[in-house]
Amino acid sequence: MNLAMFDNLTFSGGSPVGLQVYLLVSALLFVFGLIACMARRNAIGILIGIELILNAAILNFMVFWRFGGSPVTGEGAFAGPFFGIFVIILAACEAAVALAILLSLYFNFGTVEVDSIRQMKR
């Protein structure tokens, strides 16, 4: 895999994109996900917030793997991508289980608003 193409990313002014820019984007993704989880009353919006938080974690894994001086060969060569793929698989499993729970809640209570569902059993 040739990662040299990412070394030439620049802003419009010509300065290269550094570690701080990626970490800022990751922090913004995390904050938006946290706000979506805390402020939403709809369960689907909460799930979207959780996905944003997981995407921020994946971005951090990739950034620290790329800029952290990872070895080209050896035991730590692809640690970042492996963790990223693991988080993607974890997010897919979480989404499948959460959507199954949401369908069950909708069929039993007629809504997916988390505030209106007070009890799990009728």
Number of C-alpha atoms within 10 A of each C-alpha: 3 5 8 8 7 11 10 12 13 12 9 7 6 9 10 14 14 13 13 10 11 17 16 11 14 21 17 15 21 21 16 17 24 16 13 20 22 12 12 17 15 16 18 18 17 20 19 16 24 21 21 22 23 20 20 23 19 20 20 19 18 20 18 15 19 17 10 10 9 16 13 9 8 8 9 12 14 17 14 20 15 14 16 20 12 13 17 16 12 12 16 13 12 15 17 11 12 15 15 12 13 17 15 13 17 14 11 12 16 11 16 19 17 14 11 11 14 8 7 8 7 6
